[in-house]
């Protein structure tokens, strides 16, 4: 697996063996970032990867100009892979967490963090988890207005789950579904 574009283009990334993490397929990652490029300026923004896996999505964002990234994974093995991949970039503009996803969101809310780009590719297929994450991000004010969220899901998401967001694009793949959504608050608050 390699970085697709930007200053780290071609950088070879390590992946975690086994089925607990499933790296984003190159085709899906490329499609996702091509879509995001149409709606998002990376400079001056902050990203969050809730289910980091190998850190590939975070590194792709850093490569394209995200100045600071937060990446999380509950698996200690995944954290080792993420850290080794991030160290290959020679960047220090990131932080890693080892928390349950809801605990992470509470912690970030406690720190008054706000994000512009969120990657969400959970290693499970429970629809209620997506709903919990979106509700917690909105209730905790973790997203800046115009924040973009990239979602990978093993099953199609019910439109009610993402009703608070504008659906920018969705694509279906073999056993994978990609959604790019954006928070668009009328009053900007």
N, C-alpha and C positions, 0 to 999 in steps of 0.2 A: 504494500500500500504506500502510495507516494502523495506528497502535497501537489495539488493540481495547478495552482497559480500563485503569483505574488513573489515576495522576496525569498520564500523558502521553496519555490517551485522545484519539484523533483526530489526533495528530501525524502528518503526512505524511512518509513515509520514502522515500529514494532507493533505487533498485535498480541493479544492474550490468547493462548491456546484454550480450546474448549468452547462450550456453548453458552457459558454465562455472559459473555460479551460477544456481540455480533457486530463487527466493524461495518460501518455504512458502506454499502457497495459504491465503487468508484462512479458508476453511472448515476446513481441517486445523488451522491455528493456533488457531482459536477452539475447535474440538473438543478439541484437546490441552490447552489451558489450562483448559477447563471440567473435564476429567478430573483434571488436576493439582490444581485447586482443592479437589477432594474428599479428597485425600490429603496435602496439603502446606500448611504455613504459611510464607509467604515471608519474614516478618520474621526478622531475625537470621541469615539463611542466605547462602550464597555459591554463585554459579552459574558454569558453564563451558560455553562454546560452542566445540566443537572445530573445526567447519567453519563459520565465522561468516557467509559469504555477504554479506548486507546488514546484519547485526547485528539484524535484526528480532526474533528470539527473545530475545536478550539484553535488548533495550530493552523488550520486553513484560514480562519478568521484573522489570526495574528499575522499570517503571511500577507493577507490582503489589506492590512492597515489598522486593525483593531489595536488601540494602544494599551488596553488592559483587559485581562481575561480571568474569570473565576471558573474553575473546573472541579467537579465533585464526582466521587464514585464511592459506593458503600463497600466494594471489594478491595481489600488490601493488595491483592495481586494486580488488579487493574490499576491501582494507584502507582505501583512500581513501574508499570509500563507507561502510564501517562507521564510520570516524572522523567523517565529516561527519554521519552519522545520530546518533551518540552525542553530538556537540557540540550538536545541536539540543535535547537534553534539559537542557542546562545543568548536568548532573550531572558530578561528577569521580570517581564511585565505580566506576571501571572501568579495566581495562588491556587493551591490545591486543598480540598477538604475531603474528609472521610466520614460522611454523615448519611443517615437515612434522608431521603429526599425532602420529606416534610420538616424534619429537624433542620436541614440546611436552609430551607426557605424561612423558617422562624429565626434562625441565627442571622441571616442576611437582613431580615426586616429589623431585628434588634440593632444592627449596625447602620440602619438607615441607608442601605445600598439601593441603587436604582440601575437598571440595565436597559440596553438598547437592542441587543440581539441575544436571543435565548435559543439554545439547542435542546431538543427534547426527544430522545430516542431511548425510552425505558426498556429494560430487558424483560418485560412482562406485557401481557395483553389485556390487562384489566381496564376497562373504559373508565371506571370510577376514579382511577389514579390520575387520568388526564384531567378530569373534572376537578379533583382535589387540588392539583397543581395550579390550574388556571384561577380557581377561586382564591387560593392562598396568595398568588402573585398579585391579583387585583385588590383583595382586601388589605394586604400588607403594603400596597403602593410600591411594589418592587420594580415596576416598569415605567420608563419614561414614555411620554406620549410619542407615538409613531414607532414604538418598539416593534421589532419583527421577531416572530417565533417560528422556528423551523421544527416541524413535528414529523417524526417517522412513527408509523403504527403498523402493527401486524394485521389489523382489521380496519375497515372503514370507520371513521369517527362519525357519530351522530352530529348533525349540524348544531343541535342544541348545546353540545359540549363547548363549541367555540362561538357561541352566539354573541358574546361580548366583544368579539374581534371581527375585523373585516377579513374575509378570505381573499387573499391575493391570487393564490393559485393552488390547485391540487392535481396530483398525478397518481395514477395507479400503476403498480409494477406487479410482477409475479410475487405474491405473498407479502407485499410491502405497499404502503400508502404514504405519500408525501403531502404535507400541507404546509403552506407558507401563509401565516396570518399576521395581521398588524393591529395594534391598539390605536384606535383613532378616537380620542375624546373630543367632543365638540368644543368644550371650553378650554381645552389644552391643559386641564388640571388633573 
